Amino acid sequence: MTPAATRDGPAARLVVVISGRGRNLEAIMDAIERGALNARIVLVASNRANAAGLRTARLTGLPTVAIQPHAFASREDFDRALGARIDAEQPDWVALAGYMRLLSSAFVQRFAGRLVNIHPSLLPHYKGLHTHERVLAAGEHRHGASVHFVTDALDAGPVIRQGSIAVAADDTPTRLADRLMQRVEQRIYPAALAELAAGRVRWHDGRVWRDGRPQEQCPHEDHDTDETP
């Protein structure tokens, strides 16, 4: 049985998991407000009680929770507690948005097919941390971000959507990271979530299906200007 190409109905229930500033969370919230994403954020969760993104969420009236790892004996215990809290909201989708912890296999399997992430590189290149530094050190001409389903292997799940920008000669890791966030990440993550919420994109047989058929190549957009495509 193949996944349906479209889905009409109520807003998708979305849990967003963060560790820091929550800039992608803000983009998701904005897309919902504009009507570009048919979803409702039912929980913003973080592993850090002082995460700036939690404050942003609270100011807009969103439900939040901070579950801190130091209260647990192991990563598995922490992930079970986080997973249970997320499960209580009966989410359609769980979006990792700057969540800076490795996930246990049990957590990934608990939300398999509903768990997505945005990674600051053009996967499969530059998995893991410090992508901006590594891109600059390698002399790459372009840098990008990828929205992907989460699997047990780090940053190895099937890619849903990508975007990229040109690397400038005077870029620093910070400048490159900020430009990538503003021009790419904050655009492609809400766009990918909108496709998921609408049923246009699904996880099926370990791969991405788009509009009822296997996706042969993910959409890739260039974002070299500030103009919205």
N, C-alpha and C positions, 0 to 999 in steps of 0.2 A: 504493500500500500504506500503510495507516494503522498507527501504532504500537500495540503491545499495551497493553491496559489495566492488566495486572498482570504482575509478574515474581517468581517464587519462585526460590530458589537461594542460592548463596553470597553472603557480604557483598560489597557493592560496594567497589571499590578507589578510595580517595579521597585526592587530594593537596590540601593546604591551603596557600595562599600568603599570607604575612603581611608586615607591615612593622614592627609595634609590639607592643603589650601582649598581643595574642592573646586578647582577651576572648570574641570569637565562636568562636575555636578552642576555648576552654575549654567553651563551651556545646555545641559539636559533640562533644567528647570525652565530656562528661557524658551526652549523649543516646545515644551508642554504649554507654556503660557501663550505662545504665538499660534498654537494649534497645529504645529508642524509634527508633533509627536503625540499619538493617541495613547497616553499612558498616565498613570497616577503613581507618584512616589509614595509608597506606603511605609518606608523606613529608610533612614540614612544611618548606616552603622560604621563604626570606626574602632580600630585597635588603640587609638590614642584619645584620651579624654579631652586633651587640649587642642585637638585638630581644628584648624580655622574653619574648615568646611562644615563642622558640626554647628559652629556659631552661625554661619550663614543659613544653614537649614532651619535652625531654631527661630531665627528672625523672621522667616517666612511661614512659620507655623508647622513645619514638617516634623513628624515624629523621629526622634533620634535615640541612639543607644551607643554607649562606649563600653566595650568589653576588652579589658586589658590583659595581655598575655601573662604578666607577672603574677596574676592571681591563680594560675594553673600550673600543675606539675609538669605538663608536657605540651608540645605543639598539638598533639592529637586531642588532648582534653580541651584545649582552647578552641580548636576548630569544631569540636562537637558542640560546645556551648554557643559559639557564633552561629553554627549551622542550625541549631535548634531555635535560636531567636529569629533567624531569618525565616525558617520554615513556618513559624507561628503566624507570619503575615501572608502565607499562601501565595508567594510571588509567582507571576508568570515568567519573569526574567530577573536575574541577579547580575548587576553591572559593576564590575570592578573599575573604579575610577581613581587611579593613583593609590591603589592599595599595595603597600610595600612589604608584604610578608609572603613567603612561600606557603602554598596551600598543601595540606595533606591529601593523599589519594582519596581518603574517605570523604573529605569535603567535596572534592571535585566530582566524585561519583554521585554524591547526594544530589547535586544540581546539574548533572550531565545533560547537555542539550539545552540548558536554560542559563548557563553561566558564560558571560562574555567579558572581554577585557580589551583595553586599548593599550598598545605598546608603542613607544616612540622609536620605531625603526621600520624599514621596509622589509618585513619578514619574508623569507626566512633568514635574512641577514641581521646581524647584531642583536641576537637574543641576549636577555639578561640586562645587567645594569650598565650605567655610564655610556649609554649609546651615543650621546652627543660628542663626548670626548673621543670616542673611538672612531666616529665618522670623520671628525676633523683630522685626527692623527693619520687616518688612511688616505686622506686627500680626496674624499668623495666629492662629486659635483652636485649630488642631490641627496636630500635627507627626507624622511617621511615618517608616517605613523600607520599602524595597522589595527583594525578592529578584528578580533578573532574569537572563536569559541575556545574555551579553556579545556585542556586535557591534562593528563598526569604529567606529560613532558613539558618542561618550561618553555613558554612562548612558542609552542609547536602546534597548537590547534589550528584547524582550517580557517583561513582568512576570509572575512566577510567583505571588507572594504578597505581601500588604502588611499592615501593622499600624500603629496610630496611638494617640497619647495626647493629652490636652488640654494646651494651653500655659497655664501658670500666670502670674498677673499679676506675680509676683516672680521669674520665671525669668531666669537668666543663661544665656549660651551653654553654659557648663560644666555647670550644673545640669540644663539641658534635655538635653544630650548624654548625661549619665550616666543620667538616667531613661529616655531612649529606648533606650539600650543594654540596661539591665536588664529593662525591661518589654516591649520590642518585639523588638529585634534578636536577643537571645539566645534568644528563643522562636521567631520565624518562620524563622530560618535553618535550625536543625536540622529544623523541621517541613517546610520546602521540600525539603531534602536527603533526608529520609525518603521523600517522595513520588517524587523522582527515582530514588532507589535501588530503590524498589519497582516502578518502571515505570509508576506512575500518571500521571506527568507526563513529557512528552517534547517535544523540539524537532522540529518537522516543518513543512516548507514555510515556514520563516521565522517560525513562530508557536508559541505554546504549545498543546499538546494535553493534555487532562486526561481520564482514563478513556476513552480511545479516540475522543474527539471534540474539535473545536476549542474552546478556552476562550474564552467570550464575555466573561467578567468575572472577574478574579482574586479569590480569597478575600481579604477584608479584615476584620480583627478589631480591635476597640477594646480597649486594654489600660490602662484608666485606674486600675486597682487592682493590687496586688501579687499578687492571687489568680491562680493558673494557670487558664486557661480550660479 
